[in-house]
Amino acid sequence: MFYSYQELDKLKSLYKNAFPEDSQNFVDHFFLSIFNKDIELVQKKGEIISAGCIVKKDGVILGKASPVMYLSALCTHSSHRNKGHFTTVLIRLLNTLYKRNVPFCFLYPFNHTFYKRYDFCDVSFCCVDKIKGGEACVETCYTCNPPKNILQVLARVEEAFYEGCDSHLTHTKHNFEHTLKEFAADGIPFSVYATSDNVDDIFAYGFTHKQKIIHYRTNDMQKFKRIESLKGYTFYDFTGATKPYIQARIVDVKAALQASTFLIKSPFTICVVDDWLKQNTATYRVENAKVEKIAGLPNSAPNFSMSVAQLTQLLLVGDDILIKKQNNLFTDQY
């Protein structure tokens, strides 16, 4: 469903109750950016007590250009929790995506264990590191859009940042402008780092706040860690990390298998159980890059049987037995 201007203040009030650490400026920006987008609500006595929305980003999934669908701002008012309202909103959002044959959805969880009950699994990882310093560089700070020639170089930096990754967001004008506006809402500028005054020597950019690098891209991680002006700043390192960060879930099993046919040797059949989206529970046959959802009982026992969470883990993370290990780099928290 879509919300109206009349519901906007109620949504903001709910959001502030659930996420009190976010500034009012950010809240205003967030709801402006998703206005008239997909959002689900639970209301009681004229008040919105639970809500969540879908945010579409440009990206790559399993090596192919694909929209990355984030579930965002999922929350329930503190006085109405533990009554099933959150589950209602989440399942409605999943069903909305299912009707559009979306293979996967993603989210940045407030608690990784919590979402596993809904068959989400960890697909992107990080560790907290600290800038060591020791190398001076040219730093240029911007409070608005940088010149076009700078943007072109930043696009190349981001492309290098994602090089070798199977699934990630991509550097598009839409994604980059969204990021700029998000941080500008809190008055957070961004800086560009280069080894000289030459534009082509730019190797990183980042947004910093209170001794933290809260968003960055670089084409040289070792050089990035030695930026003297950022010495002591903490940041998330997504290379070779093991701490769970972004989670994902299969939405439409048939669509997810279709997107993954190149990963598993066919023909094979697989029985999948999904306790939340019952329409996914079925046996599927994959052969010649095509997926068939088998009605009724299959003629023979399937090659594999697993839950939708296990299948998500297999397709998006891999096990180096059935499917090679996947390198995912989802760094944003939408």
C-alpha positions, 0 to 999 in steps of 0.5 A: 500500500502507499501512505498519504501526507496525512499519515506522514507525521504518524509514521515519523512518530513511530520511527522516532520511537523505534530509532531514537538515535536518528536525528529529526533531519534524517527522519524527515529526509528518509520519509521524503526519499521513500514517499509513495513507495511500498510501505506496509502499516498496522494501525490501531485506533487511528495510530500507526503501531507497526510499519516497514518499507521496501527500498530498491537499489541498483546492484549485482546479484550472483554476478548479474545486474539486478535490483537489490530490494532492501526491507527498511525501517521495520519497527513496532511501537514500544508499547505494542511489541510482542503481539505479532504486529511486526510479523504481520508487516514483514510477511506482507512485505515479503508477499508484495515482493513474491508477487513480483517474482523477486528472488532475494531481499536484503536487510540490515538487522538490529539483531541478527539472531532475531531475523533468523526466525524468519529464515534470513541468513548472514550473507555479508560480513565485516570486522571493525578496524582502525586507521593506522595513519603514517601517510600524508595525502591530499584531502578535499572536503565537499558539502555538496555534489563534487564536479563531474570530473571528480564523480567520474573518478569516484565511480572508478574507485567504487568499481575497483572496490567491488572488483571480484565480488559476486553480489554488491550494490553498484555505483550509479547516479541514483545510488550516489545521490541517495548517499550524499543526501542521506548524510547531508541531512545530518550535516555530514560532508564527505572527503576525497583522498588522493596521493597528489593534486591530480584528479586521477590519483584519487584512491578513496572517499569517505564520510566521517563523524565522531572519529568513525568512518561511517561510509567509504570506498577505496581502490587501495585498502592498504593505502586507505588504512595509512591516511594520516588525517584519519589516524585513529578513526574506526571503520568497517573492513569488509575484506576477509571478515567474519562478523555478520553484517547484512542478511538476506532471504529468498523471496521466490524460490523458483526465481532464486533458483532460476537466477542460480542455475549456472551455479549447480550442475543439473539436472536435479530436484530439490524439495524446499520448505518455507514456513512463512511463505507457504507458496514456496514449499514445493519440489523444484526441478532444474534442467537445461537452465530452466526451473520447473515447480512440480505440482503434487508429489514428484515421481522420485525422491528429490536430490536435495531437501532443505529449508528456505533459509538453508537454500538462501545460505547455499545460493548466496554464500556457498559451501565449496561443495555444491556451490563455490564460496560467494564473495558478497559486499553489501555495505549499506544499511538501508 
